Amino acid sequence: MSREIVAGVDGSPESLAAADWAAREALHRGLPLRLAHAWRWEPLDIPLVQDRAGQERIADEVLEEARATVARRHPEVALTAEVIPDTPVAALLGAEERAELLVIGSRGHGAVAGFLLGSYGQQIIAAATRPVVAVRSRDGQPAEPPVGDVLVGQLGDPEDSAATLGFAFATAAARGAAVRAVRAWNLPPLYAYSPASMRLADEAGGLVPYEEKALREALAPWRERYPEVPVSEHVELGSAGQVLLSASGAAQLLVVGRRAKRGAIGPRIGSVAHAALHLAPCPVAVVPQD
């Protein structure tokens, strides 16, 4: 089945920026782009004048504005657009079967709206089986520098980060960009050191060389698969979220993984992804690792 990029639009500047970013990514990857606007008629059980036709017309106008804007800016993109009669979460998750990735808008700091209204964005990111890219807006334009590395966080064992690294390398290859791989680590408490882990660290020459070796091993298969992609490596002591955010200022995209967990108030996407989505200055791709 052919793939496409799917962007959620709702008329907000953030979603228009997401649609613009998605169009450029579609060009990079040689894929079609589909714009999706979620609208579902839900009559109220109160005696008010309820104009279904008017609301449906507004939904069509929101979608047409986004379609026309993308078509004007990127006439070479194969573009389709549709109103999906469902909630934003169900609409985008229902589009996953044909999607290479999903793209949504984000305000980043503070309140969020549209496809990120309340817990919508978190639900989409937590439940998606495809990568989800959150794009912030600056005056209706994506906050994406024209140059920069694809920054990716590598955490845990190589198999745990395979999907994240694979997405980062594929994206960099499509864009003609370099990958900057970051591995953050913390000193565990003394009781966390096992004889086996200490032996491995000693064999590597210390804790820092051990972490550097772990990063090299995780990157090795992707370097082999994408030999044309330049790669730089960075290992730093500190929390993963802080280390990635400190390196994200010059990145054109930040790629992080997620293992969704369900809490008492809904799905949780993990502290690293949460920090990146709220504070990174560049678009953020969250890649499911489940």
SULNORKA-V942798 format. One record per run of one state. SS is the DSSP state (A for helix, B for strand, O for the rest). FROM is the first residue (numbers start at 1). TO is the last residue. If there is no record, write none. Layout:
BEGIN
ss	from	to
SS	FROM	TO
SS	FROM	TO
END
This chain:
BEGIN
ss	from	to
O	1	3
B	4	8
O	9	12
A	13	29
O	30	31
B	32	38
O	39	51
A	52	73
O	74	78
B	79	84
O	85	87
A	88	94
O	95	95
A	96	98
B	99	106
O	107	113
A	114	116
O	117	119
A	120	127
O	128	130
B	131	138
O	139	140
B	141	142
O	143	148
B	149	153
O	154	157
A	158	175
O	176	178
B	179	185
O	186	189
A	190	192
O	193	194
A	195	204
O	205	206
A	207	225
O	226	230
B	231	237
O	238	239
A	240	250
B	251	258
O	259	260
B	261	263
O	264	265
B	266	268
O	269	270
A	271	279
O	280	283
B	284	288
O	289	290
END
